Structures are given as structure tokens and as C-alpha cells.
């Protein structure tokens, strides 16, 4: 009989241990509005010496690594990059796809999670949206950087011109150009709309040039009921409208490859495959950024908590599994239907001279998240999940590297097979855009409230702990 | 005087692999005719040579009984060219008159998309501005433009020679005859492996070769409709 009592005790103890402090959830740990506003204002206005040194160093890095190297390449020729005959696209296009992928995080976190009313999104929607805008800013440079004659790039823009020539709308590059422009514009508006109440808040609590800036940005927002109704409506419309834009952008980026005759590119699953990859790398990058924000910005440990790393970690795990499914699917279909060239190509990916890239991709995208992220304790350890998130982005970079130069290098004629080694100019430009991204982010972190205070406050107002008998049950009410 | 009606001609080329010796004369002749700059040993070895035609060499058999197999590869002037739809600025276009695939250098912005999409890898890119030093500059062909850095280029079937041949025939008041027009590679070929002519004329030499039992087209299964016909018998048809 005693044996039957024991499990009962254990269950009892377990449930006791699992009864966590509800205050660890941001939504159930409200603070007075004024205090919270003050915290965000403080985070935004505090700059240390170290901050300015880093900003200065990054500005120099952008000037030298990105614009210096690019300028040199424009004046000397594309040959400064390591690309050669079979491999006409290299690090530039790899990094381009990488940044466009990163830019999917903002829309995913902000729009999709908003539409599905995932409450954990609230404190970091802005941080993710900023990644979208700056990721696009960094990525959109590459279609220009990789042009042989960048000084005539505007020939890709459709406008009535003296050449009596429209761009070729059959070319995937033109679709790409239009899709990225649309995404950049709409994501910037989508970043700006939820920002209005926050800059209005900042306007009322600042002086000097900041006051002037926020006054301009807030468009006279006062917080009346009518204004709130309109801004909610606008955000809602944009949240729904930007989702298909997000899906289309990376699908179109994938069509740059999928609509060609290149063996290994011509594939019908590239669209969803690229989107899943983009969201995987984007959400991981959100984790990376949140970790950095939490440890560098003031008062951030109140807003960004372990529960957020936990939730994002789960998302990454799911997307890593989805990515692995597509990866496997690609091989499966190729094995069934592919010809000898494709078979040779896939064999060379896994056993050729650059096979380490392929193994790095699999290790970082599949092994690392699957072996670590199932563990709740690890997901709740910020530094651990930070490392995982960095590794996933390394893996996603390796994936694009495998897809682009390693695939181009081994096409139908073995006589023309060729290996490609990135050269200093390409590496420098790629690092330069990374510096540009971080620099823009650093500057923005001191210019606009990185935490959407009104969204957090709105969430906290709708969350309540209700007493049901002896226990407290968290409950959410719809405000809209 | 008889009015010469210009009929559209379908230019094509036949390359007899059974008589090709892989001597590279066509490569040299093409470079001379089309103002192709030298890129130097290192660059060329890295895969940045600008040749519009190249000899692919494959080895057959097991050592010590190995045999080389040469296959000149140039732009196939596809009827359904993969390079054309991908160009965002219409730099890779099909010419209505000659029915060949042309590259408009002045329109090219250097996306290199066409080169990726060419299954024959027959397009080359001007990675730098290549200098042609003074005495060598005299060999430049005035009928062919020189290209600057950042543009794509490729075989044109010596379109300048096609035009010259047509104008010559027009001046003499006669239609263009088979053999009037010879591209540089065909002219230089010591074994007469490269034959150029009008594929729409069933009597032309190139048409007769195209009908040969030994004829095939490179990567025909891709549906590119190449205009270059290869002949190879593998020693079975008296080749």
C-alpha cells in the first residue's frame, strides 16, 4: 500500500515545484506607467563613453570595410572579388540572401505573432522590426554592390527614359528589385506606426533637440480615444497586409535561383525552403539581439526576461525541424527524379573540397538546436541560447554558401568545374555590412524607444491574476 | 538590275569532333578577330580568361591507353536562350535579323545572371579593364567594339563578318552563297572541323552535316534549341 502512496506524494511535490512565481512573467508583473515610461526614457538617453567608442569604431569600420572596399572595387573592377567563370555569384549574393533572411524576423515576430495574439511578443516587437529595416538596408546594398557597372544601376528601375527601354519584366532580378523595395517601404511604415505612441510619450518627457525630433515624429499624437482607434486600425491593416509581402519577398529571392536552368537551383520547393530558412535565421537573430540589448541597455532585464528567450527558443526549434524537413525533401526529390549531374553535385556537396561548409550547415542548423533547445533550463539561460542563436546563423550562412557558389562551381561540364575562394574585398564588404547593421542599431537604440511601452502596458492591463479557490489563475481579456 | 530580296537566314555551325585535333587555332583566331584581351597567366588560370570559344578536353580510357577527346565550346546561339529572359535590362537579346543571340555591351550592367543561367558556360565577364599595350593595339579589329570592365560578352558568330558578307553580296547583286561568310574560328581551323552556314538552306554544307547520322546537339534535352551542331561518330560511322 505504501507503494501507492509514494507516487501520489511525488506528484504532489512536483506540482508544488512547478507552481512558479507568476511575477516572473512580464505581463503579470506590472509597474506603474510613469515608472515604466521613465525606465524606457532612461535606457534611451543613457550613453556611456564605451558606447561612443564603439559607435566611432563601427563608423570607421563601415567607412573603410564597406565603402572603402566597395569604392576600390568600383574603380578597379569586379575582379577584386574572388568570383570567376563557373562561379559568377559568390559572397555578395550569399550575404544578400542572408540579410534578407534576417529581415524576416521583424515581420514574423511583429506581424504574425500580433495577428495570432501571442502575448510574449509584446516587449520585443520593436527590436525585431528594427532588425527588418536595418537588415533590409544592409541587404539591399548587395544588388548594387554585385553589379559590374553600378553607376548605371538605375537602368533596372522602370521609368520613361531616353533609351526607350523598360526593364525586362521576365527577369527574376527585376521582380527582386520591386519586391525588396516594396518590403523596405512597407516594413518601414510598419515600424513607424506602432512607434507613434511611444515617441509621443518620449516627446512629453524630453527637452532640447530630442523634444523637437519626437515632436516631429509623433505627428501631434495626444492619446485621445479617436487617435488610438485609428492607430490600432492602421496597425491591424498593416499587420495583415505585410504578411503576404514578407512571404513573397523571400519567395522571389528564391526565384532568382529557382527560375534558372542551373542544376541544383531549379527546384519548386525553393520558395518555402527559403522562407523557412529566413525565419529560422531571423528568429535566431532576434535572440542574439535581445541578449545584447538585455546586457547593454539600462533597465532591459525588466522587459526582456527568461520567458522570452524560452518562447523564442521553442520557435527556433520548430523552425529548425521544418528547415530540416525541407532540406531532406530536396534531397529526396532529387534522388528520385534527378539526373546524373544533380547526383554528382549533391555528392560533391557532401564530399567535395568544400564539404566542411555542408557539414557545418547541418551541424549548426540541425544538430545544435535539436540537441540543446528541447531543454527548458537551457532555453532559459540567456548566454546559452545566445550561443545557439549565433551558431544557427552561422549554419544558415553556410546553407546559402552551399546553395550559391558551391552549386555554381559544379555544373554540367566537368571541364568547367571550378572552386571559388572569397577574397579580401568580398570578406571586407560582408563584414562592413555587418558593422553597418550594428551601427544603425546602436544609433537607433538611443534615438527611439526600443521597447514598445504602450504595447507592454496594454498587455499588462489585459492580464490579471484571478483567484479561483485557493489558486491564482492568470487570465487575459480582449481590450479591442 | 535585279532586286535582291533579303531573306532571313538561320545561321548555324557544325563542328566535327572526329576531325578536331584540339589545336586551339580557333581560340586564337577568335581572340584576334574579336579584340579579346589577354588577361595574363594567373588570371586565366583562375578562370578569368575571356575566350569566346574554348576547347574542352576530356580523357578517355584507362592508363596507359588513354585518348583525349576535344570539344570546342562556344555560345550555342540558342533559339530558346536561357540567358535572354534573365537579363533585367535587355542586354542579352535575340536579333531578329540574324536570328542569333546578341549581347548589347552598352546596356549591360553586369549582374552576371545570364552567365549563371547559361548551361554551356559560354559567357565571359570583363572583371577588369584590360590594357592592350601599344604595339599590340594595332591588331585591334576596327569592326568590333572593345568592351570595358563590368560587362558580359560572348561569341557573336562573328556578326561583323555576317554583315560584311551580306553587304558584299548585295553590292554584287547576288544572294549570299554558301561559304561566303566564314567566322574566324572556321577560317582558322586546319582540319576544317568547323563549318558555318545557313541552316534554312537544305543544300548548304552545314545543313548537310546537320542531317548526318553522327550529329547531335549539346544538352539538347534542356530545350535550348542550340544552333551549333556537333558531329561525333565514336569511330563507328567512319569518322
Interface residues (C-beta under 8 A of the other chain):
Chain A: X76 X77 X78 X79 X83 X84 X85 X86 X88 X89 X146 X147 X148 X149 X150 X152 X153 X155 X156 X163 X165 X167 X168 X170 X171 X172 X173 X174 X177 X256 X259 X260 X261 X262 X408 X411 X412 X413 X414 X415 X416 X418
Chain B: X43 X46 X47 X48 X49 X56 X57 X58 X73 X82 X85 X86 X87 X88 X89 X90 X107 X108 X109 X110 X111 X112 X113 X115 X116 X117 X119 X120 X121 X124 X125 X126 X127 X128 X129 X149 X150 X151 X152 X219 X222
